[in-house]
Amino acid sequence: MIGKGGMKEFFTQRIKRGLVRRLNNFKIASLAREVSSKEPQPTGAPVIFFKASTGIDDLSWNSGFHLLASWAFRLQGISVVYFACDSGMSRCVLGTNRDNVKKEPPCKSCVYQSRTLYASVKVKVESQKTNVSWFDYQRDSQLVAAILNLSIRDLMTFEWQNIPLGALCLPGLRWVLRVHHLNDDESTCYLFREYICSAWNVAQKFDALLDQTQPRAVLVFNGQFFPEAVARFMALKRGLRVITHEVGFQPATAFFTEGQATASPIPMPESFEMNAEQNEKLDAYLAKRFQGDFTMAGIKFWADMQGLDESFLKKAAGFKQIVPVFTNVIFDTSQPHANTVFEDMFDWLDLVLEEIHLHPETLFVIRAHPDESRVRKSSRETVEGWVADRSVGKEPNVIFISPRETLSSYELILRSKFVMVYNSTIGLEAAIMGAAVLCAGKARFTQYPIVFFPQTIEDVRSKMNEFLMVDAIDVPLEFKRNARRFLYYQLFKTSLPFGDFLEPSVRTTQSRLKSFTLEGLVRAESVQVITNGVLNGGDFLMGK
C-alpha cells in the first residue's frame, strides 16, 4: 500500500511526465514541419519505416531512432513511406493488459502519438496517395473459425496461407505475459488468437503496401513482436532487404542490422586488432562497469554494488571451489535465439541442479538477473520461483542471490573456479577477466571463440563435470583477446550515437528531443552510417 508521501510523489511524477511529453510533442511537431518544408523532391524507390511495438503515448528510444533516421532520409531526398497503425489490431503487444486480456488497447492515445510523429508529411510522389499508409483492422471470419478451438500447442505451430502466424506471434506473447511456458487456459488462448488475427491483418495490409510502393528496403523495430515480425516475413518473402533496430549497448545509442537486432549479429573481422587508444577506451569503460556504473536501455540496475560480505566469505571457506551460475530473464527477446541446445533456460537449470547434488564439495552461487524484478517489467516466471519450487535454497552447497541484491558479480568471478552462464553478457565480461566460461545458450558473443559452448546437452554435462573435477582449467589465450575485441566492437562500432539529438526523459526508459539543427542531424556520422547501410548494403559500423 502506498503511503501519503508515496502517493504524492506518484502524482507529482505523473504530472511532470505528462507536461514533459506535451512539450516534447510540440517540439516534434515543430521539427516535423521544418523537415517537410526543407525536404527536396525524392528520387528512387522508397524505404518503408514501420514500428508499432515501441511506445504508446511517449517517445521511446526506438521511436526516437525511427523518427530521426526517417527525417534524415527525407532531408537527403530519399523517398520514405511510413506504415502506421490506426487501430489496426484487435490486441497489440504494448496495449495488452496482462490482468485483463479482454480490455481494449489504448488506441486513441497511441494513434494520437503516431500522428504527432508523422505530422506535416507531404505528398511528394504522384504515384503515391500519401507518404503515410495508415492501416485499420478488418477481422477475417474464416481465420477466427479455424483457430477458435485450438490448444496453446496448436496455436504455436499454426499457419495460415503459408504464413507461420503462431510462431511469429509467440515471442511477443511470451514477452507481454512475462513467461516462457504458457498456460493452456482460456485467457492465454484468447490473447494468442487475437494476436494471430491481428497479425494476419498486418500481413494483408503490409503486403498490399509492398505491391503499391515496390520499396528498396524495409526498416522495422526489432522484428520479434508480431507486427514487425510479420512485416519482416512478408518483405523477406519477396527478397527485399529488411533492417531491424534496437537500443544500442551504450546510453543513447542505437543498433541497426540487416539481421535480427535481438540476436545482435556483430560482424568482426579477424584482422581487427585493438591499438593502444582503443584498449585505453575499453579499459575506462570496464572500470566503470565493474563498479556497477552503467545503464541498460535507460535502466541503472546496480546503483550501489556491494562486495562479498563476511557471511558469504565464511560459508565459501568451507568448500573446495566456487562456481557462479548467471541466469537470464526467461521472456526476454534474446531467448528465442539462445535456445539452441536446451529447450529453455530452466531446462538448463534443471541439469545444473543435478550436478549440484553430485558435487557437495563445490559452492554454487545462483544469481537471478536484476531485470526479473524491474518495475513495470517484472517476470512472472522467475529463477526465484524455480529455486522455491525445487527447494534449491535448502541445498547446503548453494547460495541464491535474488534479483534485488546488489552483490558484485565481478568479485564473485575473481574467486571462482569457472563461470556458468546461459547467454548473459556477464559471460563476455568474465572471459575478459580471464575466467573459464561455460555457456549453455547461444549468445551474441558465441559466434567467436570466446567461451566454451558445447553443442549438445550431454556435452554440456560432460564439460561441466570435467571443469569441476580437474585441478586447473586451460583457457585458450585467444578467448580473452577475442572477448576484448568483440566488446569493443559492440560498444564503439555497432552502437550508433544519438546523444546529440536525444536525452532521457522523466522516465529514463523514454526519450525526448534535444535542441539541434536539421543540418547537424543529416551530417551526423551515425545517420550517415545508417543511410549507407540501408541504401548501399553497408555494415552499420562507426568508423572509429
N, C-alpha and C positions, 0 to 999 in steps of 0.2 A: 504494500500500500504506500502511495506517495504522500509524504507529509506536506504541510502548508508551504514550507520553503522550497521543496522539490517541485510542487505544483506551480509555484510562482515562476521558478526557473524554466520549467517546461513551456509555459505560455509565453514567457519573455523570448525564449529561443524561437518558438514558433512564429511569433510576430516579427522577429528580426529576420528569420529566413524568408518569410513572405515579402517583406519590404525589399530585401536584397534581390530576391527573384524578380520582383516587378521592375526594379531599377536595371537589372541585368537584361531583362526582356526589352526595355526601352532602348538600351544600348545596342542589342542585337538588331532590332527593327531599324534603328538609325543607320547602322553599318550596312544592313541588307539593302536599304535604299541607295546608299552610296555605291555599293557593288553594282547594283542594277544600272545606275547612271553611268558608270565607268566601263562596264564590260563591253568589249568590241564584238562585232559580228562573229559568231563562232564558225569554225570550219571543221570538217571531218565528222565521222560518226560519233555519237555521244558516249559519255561514260555515265552509267546509271549508279546513283548513290541511294542506298537503302539501309535503314536501321529502324526497327520497330521494337527492339527489346533492350533499350538503354535510356532510361529517363521517361517519366510521365509528365511531371509538371515543373521540371527544373532542368538545368543544363548539366548533364552528366559529363564526365571526362570524355567518354567516347562520342557523345553528341557534339562536344566541342571540336574534337578532331575531325569528325564527319563534316561539320559546318565549315570550319576554316579551310579544309582541303578543297571542298566544293567551291567556296568563294575564290580561292586562288586559281583553280582551274578556269572558272568563268572569266576572271580578270586576264587570263592568258589566251582568251579566245577559244578555249576548249568547250565544246558543247556538253552541257550537263543536264540530265533528267533525274528528278527526284521521284522515287516511288514511295508514296506516303500513305499511311493508314488513316482512313476516315471511318472509324468504327467498323473496320474491315474484318474483325474476328469476333466470334461469339465469346471467346475467352482467350486472353493472351497471357504470356508468362508474367510480366511485371504487374498486370492488372488482376492477377488471381489472389483471392482471399483464401489462404490455406485453411482457415477455420470454418469457412462457409463458401465452398467452391461454386455454389449456385448464385452467389452475389454478382451482380453485373459489374464489369470492369469500369473504371473511371474514364470513359471515353471522352467526355466533354472537356475535362482539363487537359487530357493528353493531346487531343486534336487542336485545342487552342494553342498549346505549346508548339506543336508542329507548324501551325500556320504562322506563328511568330518567327520560327526559324526560316521559313521559306517565303517571308514577306517580300513583296515587290519583285518577285521573279517575273521577268518579261518574256513574251513570245519572241524568239529570235529566228526560228526556222519555220519556213512556210509549211513544210510537210507535217509539222507537229502542232497539235492544237494548244498544247501548253507544255511548259518545262517541268511542271509538277503533275504527276499522274496519281490522283487520289483514288484509292480502291475502297469500295464498300463491301458489305458482307451479303452473300447470297447462299442460302442453305441448299444442299443437294439432298433431296429426299431419298434417292436411291442409295447414296452413301450412308445416310442415317440408318436406313433399314438393314444394310449389310453389316453394320458394326454393333447394332443395338444389344445383342445378347452375347457378345464376345467376352471372354475372360481377359484378365490382365495379360497373361502369357500370349494369348491370341492377338491382342491389340499390339503387343510389342513387335510382332512379326507381320502385321497387317500391311498389305499392298493394295493399291487401287490404281488401275490403268498404268501399271508398271512403275509406279512411284512408291517407294517404301515409306509410306506415311508414318507407320508406327515407329520405325527406327529413327526417323527424322524428328519425331516429337518426344522421344524418350529422354534425351539429356535434359531438355527444358523442364519436363515433368518432374524428374528426379531433383533438379535444382530448386524448383519452386516449393516442392514438398519437403526439401531438406533431408532426403533419404536416398538410399540406393535400392534397397529391397522394398518393392511396392506392395501394399496390401491389396488383396483381390476383393475389395469391398465396393459398394455402390458409389461412394463418394469419389474414390480414386478412379474407378471405371468411367464415371460421368465426366470427370475432368479430362481424362485421356480421350474420350470420344469427342468432346468439344474441341480439344486441340487438333485432333485428326480432321474434323470437319473444317476448322479454321485454316489448317494447313492446306487442305485441298482448294479452298477458296483463294488463298495466296498463290498457289501453283497455277491456277487458271488465269488469274488476273496478271500475274507476272509473265506468264508465257505469252499472253496477248500483247503485253508491253514489248517483249523481245521481238515479236513479229513486227510491231509498228515502228520500232526505233532502230533495229539492227545495230546494237551498240558495239563499240570496240572493246569494252570491258565493263565489268560489274564490280562495285565496291560495297561490301556489307560489313556490319558488325560481326563479331567473332565466328559466326557460322554454326554455332552449336544450338541456339534456341530456334524453335521450329520456323518462325517466319523467314529468318535469314538462311537457315539450313535448306529450306525448300527453294528459296531464290537461288542459292548456290547450286543446288542439284539441277534445277531447270537450266541454268546457264551452262554448267559443265556438260550437260547432255547435248548441248548444241556446239560444244567445242570452244566456248567463249572463255576468256581469261577472267578469273574471279580473284579479287584481292580481299582479304579479311583483315580486320584491325582490332586491337585490344589495347588496354593500358600497357605502357612500357615498364621496364624494370628499374626506372628511376622516377622520382617525382616529376609530374607534369610532362611526361613523355608518352609517346605512342609507339606501338609495334605494328607494322604493316608487313604482310607477307602474301605471296601467291599460294602458299599452303594454308593450313588451318592454324589460325593465330593461337588457339588454346593448346596446340601441340608444340608451338614455338620452334618451328624448323629453322634453325640458325645455321647459315652456310659459312663455315670457317675453313679457309684453305690451309692445307698442310704447310705451305710455305710461310705462313704468318708467324713471325717471331716478335715478341714484345721488346721494345727498346727501353732505355733507362727511364725516359719520361713517362712512358706508358706503365711501367712497373711501379713507379712512384705514385702515379694517379690511382692505380688499383689498390696499392697498399694503404693509401689515405682513405679510400672507401671502406676497405676491410677493417681498418682500425675503428671506424665509427660503427660499423656493423657489429663487430664483436663486443661493443659496449651497449648494444641494443638501440643505437641511434639511427633508425631507419623507418621508412614507411612503405606500405604496400597498398597500392590503389587508394591512397589517401588515408589509410589506417595506420596508426602507430601502435603496435601491439605491446611492446615492452618499454614503457616509458621509464621503468625503474627496475632494470635487470638485476637480479640478486645472485651472489656467488653461492657455492655449495656450503651449506651450514654445518655446524658441528655435529648435529644428529645424523645427517647424511654421511659424513665422513666416518663417524663412529661405526655405523652399520656397514659401510663399504669395507672397512678394515677387516671384517670377519669373512671376506670372500677372496678367492684367488684372483678374480678378474671382474671387470665391469664391462657390460655391453649395453649401450643405449639403443632403444628402438623408437625411431621417429616416425610418426604417423601423418596422415593427411586428412582433409575433410572429405568425407565419402561422396558427397553430392557435387563436388567441385567439377567444373567443366574440363579440367585436365584428366579426370579419371577415366573417361571412355578411351583415351589414348593410352593410359597406363596399364589397363587390364589386358595384357598380352600373355602373361604366364599364369597368373591367378585369375579366378573369376572376378574377384574384387579384393579390396584391402583386408576385409575381415576374414576372408578365406586364408590370406597370408598370415594374419594374426593368430588364427587357429593353429597353423603349423608352428608358429613361434612358441605358442603355449605348450605344445607337445614337447618341444626341445627344452623349454624351461623346466618341465618335470624331470627331464633326463639329466639335467646339469645343475645339481644343487650347489656346486662349487662356484657358480657364476652368479653375480648380481645383475639382473636385467632391470634396466630403468626404462619404463614405457612412458613416452611423452606424448600427450594429446596435443594436436595443433591448436594454437590460440584462436584460430578463426572459428573453431567449433562453438565458441560462446560469444561470437561477435554480436553486438546489439543490432537488431533487425535482420540478422542473418544466421542466427544460432541453429545448429544442426539438430535434427530430430532423430538421427541415428548416429550415435556417438561412440568414440573409443571408451569414454567414461561409462557408457551403458554396457558396452561389451565387457569391460572389466568387472562390472557388477554382476552381469548375467553369468559369467564364467567363474565368479569368485576369485578372480586373479589377485585381488588385493590381499587375500589370505595366504598366498604363496610366500614362504619365508625368504625366497630369493628374488622378490620383485618389489620395486618401488614404482608407484604410479604418480606421474606428475600431471595434474589436471590442467585444462586449458587456461585456467585463471591464475596459475602460479607463474612467477617470473624468474624461475631459476635459470641460470646461464647455461644454455646448451653447449657453448664453446668451452667452458671449464669442464663440463662433463666429457666432451670429446677428448680433451687433453689427458684425462685419467682413464680412458677406455682402451681395451684391447683392440676392438674393432667396432664399427658402427653399422647398424642395420637401418635401412630406410625403405619406404615403398617408392615414392617418386619425389620426395621432398627436396627442395633446394638446399637444405642443410647437408645433404649428401655431397653436393658440389663443394660446399664450403669446407666440409670435413676432409675432402680429398686435397684441397688447397693446404690444409693444416698438416697434411702428410699421413692422415689416418687411412686405414684399410676400410673401404666402404662396400658392404654387401647390399646390392639394390635388388628389389623384388618386382618393381613395376617399371614400365618404360617411362623415362623422363626426358626432358629436353636435352639433357647432357649425356644420355646413354648412347647417342649416335656416335660418340667418340670414345676412345679408350681413356676413361676417367675413373670408373668404378668397376667392381666385379658384378657382372649382371648375367647369372645363369639363365638359360632359356627354357628350362623345364622345372616343374615343381620338385621332382626328385633331385635335380642338380642343385636347386636352392638349398634343400635339406642337407645334401652331401657337403656343399661348400660351408654351410653353417657349422656342421659338426667338425669339419676339418679345421676351421678357424678356432673353434672352441677348444680343440684338443692339442693343437701344435703349440710349441713354446713361443714361436715368433712368426709373424706373417710377412711374407716377402711381397712388398708393394712395388710394382714396376715404376721406375723413375718417370716414365712418360705420363703416368696418371696425374701427378702434381703439375707438370708442365702443361698438359692439355687442359686441366681444370682452370688454371690461371688464364690461359689463352681464351678459353671458352667464356669465362666470366667477364673478361674484358670486352669481348665481342658483344656479349649480351647487354652489358651496361652502357658501353660507349660507342658501339657501332650500330646495333639494331634499335636502340632506344632513341627515338627521334624527338628532340626537344621542342616543346610548345610553351615553355615558360615565359617567353616574351609576349605571349598572347592570352594565356590562361593562368588563373591562380585559384587556389582553393576557395570555396565559398564558405558560408557559415558552417554547413555540414561538409567536412573535408572530402567526403566521397563524391561531392558535387563540385562543379567549377563555375567560374564567372569570367567574363571577358575583361582583360586589361585594356588600357588605352594604347592604341597603336595605329599606324598608318597602313592603308591597304598596299602601298608600295613596299613597305617593310615586310608585310606578310608574303607577298609574291617573291621577294628576294631571299627570304629565309632559306637556309640550307636544307632544313627538314622538309619544307614544302617542295623544293626542287628535287630532293631525293624521291619524294612520293610521286611527283609528276613524271620523273624519268622512269620510275618503277612501273607506273600504270600504263604510260604511253609507249615506252620503249623496252619493256621487259627488264628494267634494271633490278638491282638486288636489294633495294630499300635499306642500304647501309650508309651511315655517315662516313665522311672521308677521313676524319682524323682518328 
